[in-house]
Amino acid sequence: MNMFSQSLEQRHLYNLRLKSQMDGPARLEGAFNEGFNRGYAEGLKTGFEMGKLIAKINILQELLAVTVPTLSELYNYSDVQLLELAGNLEQTLRRGDQLSD
């Protein structure tokens, strides 16, 4: 009986290892897809926020009759640079100053 139960236990352990090996790629693929989807969503959110900031800067530039930097140049700015530029333009607009090109 002991030999029979031992072989059942060994078979059960073998089946568990086999199941784990078969499930591994599916778990890995699931984790990859989840990470990809999170990254994609975060990228969209960041892109949307930067787009809003660029639009704000563009409006401020129009109000102040400033054309530098150009819209195409703004797309290469970091978020920190965009925030700084927007802040500077807002301050200029509040003071009523004009910037030179």
ZIRAQUI-V991914 format. One line per field, one symbol per residue. phi: phi as a letter, one per 40 degrees, with the letter a starting at -180 (. if undefined). psi: psi as a letter, one per 30 degrees, with the letter a starting at -180 (. if undefined). burial: 1 if it has 9 or more other ideal C-beta (glycine too) atoms within 8 Angstrom, else 0. Layout:
phi->???
psi->???
burial->???
This chain:
phi->.dcccccccccccccccccccccdccccccccccccccccccccccccccccccccccccccccfbbbccdccccccccccccccccccccccccgcbccc
psi->eeeeeeeeeeeeeeeeeeeeeefeeeeeeeeeeeeeeeeeeeeeeeeeeeeeeeeeeeeeeeeghkfklleeeeffkleeeeeeeeeeeeeeeefglklk.
burial->00000000000000000000000000000000000000000000010011001101110110010100000001001010011011001101100000000
